Amino acid sequence: MALNLYAPTLPNYIATRTQKMALVGVILSMYALFGSLIRLPLGISADWLGRCKLFIFFGIILEGLGAWLMGSATNVNTLLLGRAICGIAAATWVVIVVAFSNLFPQEDAVKATVILTLIPSFGRLLGSLMTGWLNELGGYQLAFYVSTGIAGLALVFLMATMDIKHSPQVPTINKFKKLITRRDVLVPSLLNTIGQYAFMGAVFGFIPLLAQRLGAGNVMLGLNVSVFVVLYALGNLAAISVNHLIGSRTLVMMGLLLIAVGYVFAAIAPSLEWIYIAQACFGLGEGISYPVIMGLCIEKVSINERSTAMGLHQTIYSLGGFIGPWLSGILADAIGIQPMFGITAFAFLALGLFGVHFLSARRTGEMAIS
C-alpha cells in the first residue's frame, strides 16, 4: 500500500512539473530501472547470508523515504530521485517471495506465489480507493505523506515476524552461470518482462493521462485503478482455482491475450467507459499470468538458491518495467497516446505468444510445467 497509494495519479502529478510526455515516462521508468539494478545482488546476498528479514526492513524504510521525497518535490530531479528510491525499495519483493515460498513444499511454488501476489492486491485496492479522496482533501502531495506513514506502520508489523532462515549458499561464478542458462528460469523471466512493460507503461503509465483527457477527475482516476486491482485479484483467484485443471502454460497464454485486448480497447477508446474495460482486461490478464510465471521460475530451483533465481528473474523483468514507460513516452510524443497503444498491442501479442511457445517446449509434457 505504501508503494501504491499515490500511483493512480502519479503520472498526472509528474505532468504538473513538466509538459513533455517523454520526461514523464523517464521519471516513471526510474522505479523499474533502479529496481532492476538491485534485485540480483539482493537475491545473491540473501542466499549468501541465509536470511531475509534484514533486507525487508531496509526496503520498508526506503519506501517511506522515496514517497516523502516525491511528495515534497519542487522539481523533476527530486521526483526522479524519489521514484528511483522507491524502485530500490520494491526490489525487496525478491526476498519476500522467497521467504513466503519457503513455507510451502517445493512443488507448490506456483501456488505460493499466486497466494502472495493476491495479498498485496488488497493494499492496492484500498490505496486506489483513497487516492482520489486524498487528492481532493490535500492535493497530490497528501497521498505521498500518508504513504510514508503507512511504511512506518509496516515496520511495526515486521518487528512481530520471525526471520525465515535457510542454509547459507556461498555464491560462485559457476553456480550463477548454471542458473542463468536454465531455460526454466530464463524463459519465464523473459515472459514477465513483456508483462511488466504493459503494467508500467500502460496501467501506471499513460492510461491515467488518457483517462484525464477523456474527462476523469481525481476520484475517477482512483476508481480507474481500482478496476484494475479488483480484476487483478480475481485473476489471482482464478489462477489458484484452475491451474491444476488446465495447466500453467494455458493460463499464461490466456493472461497475455487479455492484456493485448486491453491495449486494443485503450487504443480505440472514445470515452472513459472504454478505459475501464481496458483496465479490467489488464487487471485480469496480469493477475492470471504474472504470479504463475513467477512461480514457474523457482518451481524446480533448490531452496538455498531461490533468492538468487528470483533476483535474476525480477532483474530481467524489471527491464520491461523500465522500457515500458520510457519507450511508451517517446512513442506518445511522436504519434499520440492512443496510436502508441495500438502499435504496442500487436507487438505485445506477437512477443507473448512467441515466448509461450518456448515455455511449452522447455519440457516434455504439460505436467512438467503445471
C-alpha positions as CSV (number, residue, x, y, z in Angstrom):
1,M,0.0,0.0,0.0
2,A,2.9,2.4,0.8
3,L,4.2,1.9,-2.8
4,N,0.9,2.2,-4.5
5,L,-1.3,4.7,-2.6
6,Y,-0.2,7.6,-4.9
7,A,0.3,5.5,-8.0
8,P,-3.2,6.1,-9.7
9,T,-2.4,9.8,-10.2
10,L,1.4,9.8,-10.2
11,P,1.7,10.4,-13.9
12,N,-0.7,13.3,-13.6
13,Y,1.3,14.7,-10.6
14,I,4.5,14.5,-12.7
15,A,2.7,16.2,-15.5
16,T,2.3,19.3,-13.3
17,R,6.1,19.6,-13.3
18,T,6.7,19.0,-17.0
19,Q,4.7,19.0,-20.2
20,K,6.9,16.6,-22.0
21,M,5.5,13.0,-22.2
22,A,8.9,11.6,-22.8
23,L,10.1,13.1,-19.5
24,V,7.1,11.8,-17.7
25,G,8.0,8.4,-19.0
26,V,11.6,8.7,-17.9
27,I,10.7,9.6,-14.3
28,L,8.2,6.7,-14.2
29,S,10.8,4.3,-15.5
30,M,13.3,5.1,-12.8
31,Y,11.2,2.8,-10.5
32,A,11.9,-0.3,-12.6
33,L,15.5,0.8,-13.7
34,F,16.8,1.1,-10.2
35,G,14.8,-1.9,-9.0
36,S,16.5,-4.0,-11.8
37,L,19.9,-2.9,-10.7
38,I,19.5,-4.1,-7.1
39,R,17.3,-7.2,-7.4
40,L,20.0,-9.7,-8.4
41,P,22.6,-8.5,-5.9
42,L,19.9,-8.6,-3.3
43,G,19.0,-12.2,-4.1
44,I,22.6,-13.3,-4.1
45,S,23.2,-11.6,-0.7
46,A,20.1,-13.2,0.8
47,D,21.2,-16.6,-0.2
48,W,24.7,-15.9,1.0
49,L,23.5,-14.9,4.5
50,G,20.7,-17.4,4.6
51,R,18.2,-14.8,5.9
52,C,15.6,-12.3,4.6
53,K,14.2,-10.1,7.3
54,L,17.1,-7.5,7.4
55,F,16.6,-6.8,3.7
56,I,12.9,-6.3,4.1
57,F,13.5,-3.9,7.0
58,F,15.7,-1.6,4.9
59,G,13.3,-1.9,1.9
60,I,10.4,-0.5,4.0
61,I,12.5,2.4,5.2
62,L,13.3,3.3,1.6
63,E,9.6,3.1,0.7
64,G,8.8,5.8,3.2
65,L,11.8,7.9,2.2
66,G,11.0,7.7,-1.5
67,A,7.4,8.7,-1.0
68,W,8.3,11.7,1.2
69,L,10.8,12.9,-1.4
70,M,8.2,12.8,-4.2
71,G,5.6,14.5,-2.1
72,S,7.9,17.4,-1.2
73,A,9.5,17.7,-4.7
74,T,9.6,21.1,-6.3
75,N,11.3,20.0,-9.5
76,V,11.6,16.9,-11.7
77,N,15.0,16.0,-10.4
78,T,13.6,15.3,-6.9
79,L,10.8,13.4,-8.4
80,L,13.3,11.3,-10.3
81,L,15.3,10.6,-7.2
82,G,12.3,9.7,-5.1
83,R,11.0,7.4,-7.8
84,A,14.4,5.7,-8.0
85,I,14.5,5.1,-4.3
86,C,11.0,3.6,-4.4
87,G,12.3,1.2,-7.1
88,I,15.1,0.1,-4.8
89,A,12.6,-0.4,-2.0
90,A,10.4,-2.5,-4.3
91,A,13.3,-4.8,-5.0
92,T,12.8,-6.4,-1.6
93,W,9.9,-8.3,-3.3
94,V,12.6,-10.7,-4.2
95,V,13.2,-11.9,-0.6
96,I,9.6,-11.6,0.4
97,V,8.6,-14.0,-2.4
98,V,11.3,-16.5,-1.4
99,A,10.6,-16.2,2.4
100,F,6.9,-16.9,1.8
101,S,7.5,-19.7,-0.8
102,N,9.9,-21.5,1.6
103,L,6.9,-22.0,3.9
104,F,5.4,-24.4,1.2
105,P,6.6,-27.7,-0.3
106,Q,8.8,-27.1,-3.3
107,E,6.2,-28.5,-5.7
108,D,3.7,-25.8,-4.5
109,A,5.9,-22.9,-5.7
110,V,3.3,-21.7,-8.2
111,K,0.5,-21.9,-5.6
112,A,2.6,-19.9,-3.1
113,T,3.5,-17.1,-5.5
114,V,-0.2,-16.8,-6.6
115,I,-1.3,-16.5,-2.9
116,L,1.3,-14.0,-2.1
117,T,0.6,-11.9,-5.2
118,L,-3.1,-11.9,-4.2
119,I,-2.4,-10.4,-0.7
120,P,-0.9,-7.0,-1.9
121,S,-3.9,-6.6,-4.1
122,F,-6.0,-5.6,-1.1
123,G,-3.4,-2.9,-0.2
124,R,-3.5,-1.7,-3.8
125,L,-7.3,-1.7,-3.8
126,L,-7.6,0.3,-0.5
127,G,-4.9,2.7,-1.7
128,S,-6.5,3.3,-5.1
129,L,-9.9,4.0,-3.4
130,M,-8.2,6.5,-1.1
131,T,-6.1,8.3,-3.7
132,G,-8.8,10.5,-5.2
133,W,-10.2,11.4,-1.8
134,L,-6.8,12.3,-0.5
135,N,-6.1,14.4,-3.6
136,E,-9.3,16.3,-3.1
137,L,-8.6,16.8,0.6
138,G,-5.0,18.0,0.4
139,G,-3.7,18.0,-3.2
140,Y,-1.5,15.4,-4.8
141,Q,1.2,15.7,-2.1
142,L,-1.0,14.3,0.7
143,A,-1.1,10.8,-0.7
144,F,2.7,10.7,-0.6
145,Y,2.9,11.7,3.0
146,V,0.3,9.2,4.0
147,S,2.3,6.5,2.2
148,T,5.3,7.5,4.4
149,G,3.2,6.9,7.5
150,I,2.0,3.5,6.2
151,A,5.6,2.5,5.6
152,G,6.2,3.2,9.3
153,L,3.2,1.0,10.2
154,A,4.7,-1.8,8.1
155,L,7.9,-1.6,10.2
156,V,5.8,-2.3,13.3
157,F,4.3,-5.4,11.7
158,L,7.7,-6.6,10.5
159,M,9.0,-6.5,14.1
160,A,6.4,-9.0,15.1
161,T,7.6,-11.6,12.5
162,M,10.2,-14.3,12.8
163,D,13.1,-14.3,10.3
164,I,13.0,-17.0,7.7
165,K,16.4,-18.6,7.6
166,H,17.9,-21.3,5.4
167,S,21.4,-22.8,4.8
168,P,23.8,-20.1,3.5
169,Q,24.8,-20.5,-0.1
170,V,28.2,-19.1,-1.0
171,P,28.0,-17.5,-4.5
172,T,30.3,-18.6,-7.2
173,I,30.6,-17.7,-10.9
174,N,30.0,-21.3,-12.0
175,K,26.8,-21.6,-9.9
176,F,25.5,-18.4,-11.3
177,K,26.3,-19.3,-14.9
178,K,24.5,-22.6,-14.4
179,L,21.4,-20.8,-13.0
180,I,21.2,-18.1,-15.7
181,T,21.3,-20.6,-18.5
182,R,18.5,-22.8,-17.1
183,R,15.5,-22.5,-19.5
184,D,13.0,-23.0,-16.7
185,V,14.4,-19.8,-15.1
186,L,15.2,-17.7,-18.3
187,V,12.0,-18.2,-20.3
188,P,9.6,-17.2,-17.5
189,S,11.8,-14.2,-16.8
190,L,11.5,-13.0,-20.4
191,L,7.7,-13.6,-20.4
192,N,7.3,-11.5,-17.3
193,T,9.5,-8.8,-18.9
194,I,6.8,-8.1,-21.6
195,G,4.1,-8.3,-18.9
196,Q,5.9,-5.6,-16.8
197,Y,6.2,-3.5,-20.0
198,A,2.4,-3.4,-20.1
199,F,1.9,-3.0,-16.4
200,M,4.3,0.0,-16.0
201,G,3.8,1.5,-19.5
202,A,0.0,1.4,-19.5
203,V,-1.7,0.8,-16.2
204,F,0.6,3.1,-14.1
205,G,1.9,5.0,-17.1
206,F,-0.2,6.5,-19.8
207,I,-3.7,5.1,-19.1
208,P,-4.2,7.7,-16.3
209,L,-3.2,10.5,-18.7
210,L,-5.6,9.3,-21.4
211,A,-8.4,8.9,-18.8
212,Q,-7.8,12.5,-17.7
213,R,-8.1,13.7,-21.3
214,L,-11.4,11.8,-21.6
215,G,-12.8,13.7,-18.6
216,A,-11.7,11.7,-15.4
217,G,-11.2,13.7,-12.3
218,N,-9.2,12.7,-9.2
219,V,-11.8,10.4,-7.8
220,M,-12.4,8.8,-11.2
221,L,-8.7,8.2,-11.7
222,G,-8.5,6.4,-8.4
223,L,-11.5,4.3,-9.3
224,N,-9.9,3.6,-12.7
225,V,-7.0,1.8,-10.9
226,S,-9.5,0.1,-8.5
227,V,-11.0,-1.6,-11.5
228,F,-7.5,-2.9,-12.4
229,V,-6.8,-4.1,-8.8
230,V,-10.2,-5.9,-8.4
231,L,-9.8,-7.8,-11.6
232,Y,-6.2,-8.5,-10.8
233,A,-7.3,-10.1,-7.5
234,L,-9.9,-12.1,-9.4
235,G,-7.2,-13.2,-11.9
236,N,-5.1,-14.4,-8.9
237,L,-8.1,-16.4,-7.6
238,A,-8.7,-17.9,-11.0
239,A,-5.1,-19.0,-11.3
240,I,-5.3,-20.7,-7.9
241,S,-8.6,-22.4,-8.8
242,V,-7.9,-23.8,-12.3
243,N,-4.1,-24.1,-12.5
244,H,-4.3,-27.8,-11.7
245,L,-7.1,-28.3,-14.3
246,I,-5.8,-26.5,-17.4
247,G,-2.1,-26.1,-16.7
248,S,0.3,-23.2,-16.3
249,R,1.0,-22.7,-20.0
250,T,-2.6,-22.3,-20.9
251,L,-3.1,-19.8,-18.0
252,V,-0.1,-17.8,-19.2
253,M,-1.4,-17.7,-22.7
254,M,-4.9,-16.6,-21.6
255,G,-3.4,-13.8,-19.4
256,L,-1.2,-12.4,-22.2
257,L,-4.2,-12.4,-24.7
258,L,-6.3,-10.4,-22.2
259,I,-3.5,-7.8,-21.8
260,A,-3.3,-7.4,-25.6
261,V,-7.1,-6.9,-25.7
262,G,-6.7,-4.2,-23.0
263,Y,-4.3,-2.4,-25.2
264,V,-6.7,-2.5,-28.1
265,F,-9.6,-1.1,-26.0
266,A,-7.3,1.7,-24.9
267,A,-6.2,2.4,-28.5
268,I,-9.8,2.9,-29.7
269,A,-11.4,4.3,-26.6
270,P,-13.8,7.2,-27.4
271,S,-14.9,7.6,-23.8
272,L,-14.0,6.9,-20.2
273,E,-16.1,3.7,-20.1
274,W,-13.8,2.1,-22.6
275,I,-10.8,2.9,-20.4
276,Y,-12.5,0.9,-17.6
277,I,-12.9,-2.0,-19.9
278,A,-9.2,-1.8,-20.8
279,Q,-8.2,-1.7,-17.2
280,A,-10.3,-4.7,-16.5
281,C,-8.6,-6.6,-19.2
282,F,-5.2,-5.5,-18.0
283,G,-6.0,-6.5,-14.4
284,L,-7.4,-9.9,-15.2
285,G,-4.6,-10.7,-17.6
286,E,-1.8,-9.6,-15.3
287,G,-3.5,-11.3,-12.3
288,I,-3.6,-14.6,-14.1
289,S,-0.2,-14.6,-15.8
290,Y,2.3,-12.7,-13.5
291,P,2.2,-15.0,-10.4
292,V,2.1,-18.2,-12.5
293,I,5.1,-17.2,-14.5
294,M,6.9,-16.1,-11.3
295,G,6.2,-19.5,-9.7
296,L,7.4,-21.4,-12.7
297,C,10.8,-19.6,-12.4
298,I,11.6,-21.1,-9.0
299,E,9.5,-24.3,-9.1
300,K,12.5,-26.6,-9.8
301,V,15.2,-24.5,-8.0
302,S,16.6,-25.7,-4.7
303,I,15.6,-23.7,-1.6
304,N,19.1,-22.3,-0.9
305,E,19.4,-20.9,-4.5
306,R,15.8,-19.5,-4.8
307,S,16.7,-15.9,-3.7
308,T,19.3,-15.7,-6.5
309,A,16.9,-17.2,-9.0
310,M,14.2,-14.8,-8.0
311,G,16.6,-11.9,-8.1
312,L,17.6,-12.9,-11.6
313,H,14.0,-13.3,-12.6
314,Q,13.0,-9.9,-11.2
315,T,16.1,-8.2,-12.6
316,I,15.2,-9.3,-16.1
317,Y,11.5,-8.5,-15.9
318,S,12.3,-5.1,-14.3
319,L,13.9,-4.1,-17.6
320,G,10.4,-4.4,-19.1
321,G,9.1,-2.1,-16.4
322,F,11.8,0.4,-17.3
323,I,11.4,0.2,-21.1
324,G,7.6,0.4,-20.9
325,P,7.2,4.0,-19.6
326,W,10.3,5.2,-21.4
327,L,9.5,3.9,-24.9
328,S,5.8,4.5,-24.5
329,G,6.5,8.1,-23.6
330,I,8.7,8.5,-26.7
331,L,6.1,7.0,-29.0
332,A,3.3,9.0,-27.3
333,D,5.2,12.2,-28.0
334,A,5.8,11.2,-31.7
335,I,2.4,9.7,-32.7
336,G,0.0,10.3,-29.8
337,I,-1.1,8.2,-26.8
338,Q,-3.8,6.1,-28.5
339,P,-1.8,5.2,-31.6
340,M,1.0,4.2,-29.3
341,F,-1.4,1.8,-27.5
342,G,-2.4,0.3,-30.9
343,I,1.1,-0.4,-32.0
344,T,2.0,-1.8,-28.6
345,A,-1.0,-4.2,-28.7
346,F,0.3,-6.1,-31.8
347,A,4.0,-6.1,-30.7
348,F,3.0,-7.4,-27.2
349,L,0.8,-10.2,-28.6
350,A,3.5,-11.4,-31.0
351,L,6.2,-11.4,-28.4
352,G,3.9,-13.0,-25.8
353,L,2.8,-15.9,-28.0
354,F,6.4,-16.5,-29.2
355,G,7.6,-16.7,-25.5
356,V,4.7,-19.1,-24.6
357,H,5.8,-21.4,-27.4
358,F,9.3,-21.7,-25.8
359,L,7.7,-22.1,-22.3
360,S,5.8,-25.1,-23.6
361,A,8.7,-26.5,-25.4
362,R,11.2,-26.5,-22.5
363,R,9.9,-29.8,-21.1
364,T,8.1,-32.8,-22.4
365,G,4.5,-32.8,-21.2
366,E,2.2,-30.3,-19.6
367,M,2.5,-31.9,-16.2
368,A,6.2,-30.9,-16.0
369,I,5.1,-27.3,-16.4
370,S,2.0,-27.2,-14.2
